[in-house]
Amino acid sequence: MEIRFVAGFSPIIDGTAAAHALYRDALGIDFPGGEGDYIFTESLPGVPHFGLWPLADAARSCFGSDEWPDDVPVPQATIEFEVADVDVAARELVDSGHRLLHEPKDEPWGQRIARLLSADGLLVAVCQTPWLNVASTTDRD
């Protein structure tokens, strides 16, 4: 599997007030983007995309429901690894014994992604994020 870079990291939050108090107010991170309760920045040095992802949004993206399933441990955060080919990476993960939460799919925001839950409770994704690939290619030249 060819990992190109870490595309994003997001704490998974259950309630916005406490998360905003820490990340936005205490740490001073500016979150200019967002939709609904999900807020993000793409200007924090060291990570192309940093967001605060509500658990209900994560559940909807992984399972198609606003409720996280009772039989699946609740993740604390998500990390996304940009790969050359999501379908190949997902197949390699399954072939090496990992269980995907969902097969590769195209998200409404234009990202192709497959996710699994690590033994540590981290939501791990392999993805292709077209707008980040353009920026990363330009930065490396």
HELIX and SHEET records of a PDB file:
HELIX    1   1 THR A   16  ALA A   19  1                                   4    
HELIX    2   2 HIS A   20  ALA A   26  3                                   7    
HELIX    3   3 LEU A   55  PHE A   63  1                                   9    
HELIX    4   4 VAL A   86  ASP A   95  1                                  10    
HELIX    5   5 PRO A  130  ARG A  140  1                                  11    
SHEET    1   A 8 GLY A  33  GLU A  35  0                                        
SHEET    2   A 8 TYR A  38  THR A  41 -1                                        
SHEET    3   A 8 PHE A  50  PRO A  54 -1                                        
SHEET    4   A 8 ILE A   3  ILE A  13  1                                        
SHEET    5   A 8 ALA A  77  VAL A  83 -1                                        
SHEET    6   A 8 LEU A 123  GLN A 128  1                                        
SHEET    7   A 8 ARG A 112  LEU A 117 -1                                        
SHEET    8   A 8 LEU A 100  ASP A 106 -1                                        
END                                                                             
